[in-house]
Structures are given as structure tokens and as C-alpha cells.
Amino acid sequence: MDHTSPGDIFILFTFLPIIFYLVLIVLAFYFVIKVVKFTNEKTKLDRDRNERLTEIIKILNQDKSN
């Protein structure tokens, strides 16, 4: 028969906090990496949008002066 002793279950419960903290650290790193990637992409898109807006403003100013 396969019986588990109470000591085996106690050992399992002693490792649960360590496993929990490791999972929490991995999720934190994943979140930070995703935020950095999102921020870099948003900065690039904002820069492109600002360049297009600058071009539109120049065109509108040329039209007003002519």
C-alpha cells in the first residue's frame, strides 16, 4: 500500500512559500518587461504622430500665407 506519512505533507508545506515567492518574482519580471516594451512602442508611435502633426501644421501655414 502507498501511504504518505504526516512528515511528507509537512515537507511539502514548507516548500510552498518558496515556490509562491519564486512564481511571484517571475510574474513581476514578466510584468516589468511587458511595461518596458509597451512604453518603448508607445514612445515610438508618439514620435511618429508628432512628426506627422508638424508636417500638417507646416502645410496649413503655407496655405495661409499663399
NORHUUR-V476882 format. One record per pair of residues at least 4 apart in sequence whose C-alpha atoms are under 8 Angstrom apart, sorted by the first residue. I is the first residue (numbers start at 0). GAP is how many residues later the second one is. D is the distance in Angstrom with one decimal. If there is no record, write none. Layout:
{{I:GAP:D} {I:GAP:D}}
//
This chain:
{{3:4:6.4} {3:5:7.6} {4:4:7.1} {5:4:6.3} {6:4:6.2} {7:4:6.4} {8:4:6.3} {9:4:6.3} {10:4:6.7} {11:4:6.6} {12:4:7.8} {13:4:7.9} {14:4:6.2} {15:4:6.0} {16:4:6.1} {17:4:6.2} {18:4:6.2} {19:4:6.1} {20:4:6.1} {21:4:6.2} {22:4:6.2} {23:4:6.1} {24:4:6.2} {25:4:6.2} {26:4:6.1} {27:4:6.2} {28:4:6.1} {29:4:6.2} {30:4:6.1} {31:4:6.2} {32:4:6.2} {33:4:6.1} {34:4:6.0} {35:4:6.1} {36:4:6.2} {37:4:6.0} {38:4:6.1} {39:4:6.3} {40:4:6.2} {41:4:6.0} {42:4:6.1} {43:4:6.3} {44:4:6.2} {45:4:6.1} {46:4:6.2} {47:4:6.3} {48:4:6.2} {49:4:6.1} {50:4:6.3} {51:4:6.2} {52:4:6.1} {53:4:6.2} {54:4:6.2} {55:4:6.2} {56:4:6.1} {57:4:6.2} {58:4:6.3} {59:4:6.3} {60:4:6.3} {61:4:6.3}}
//
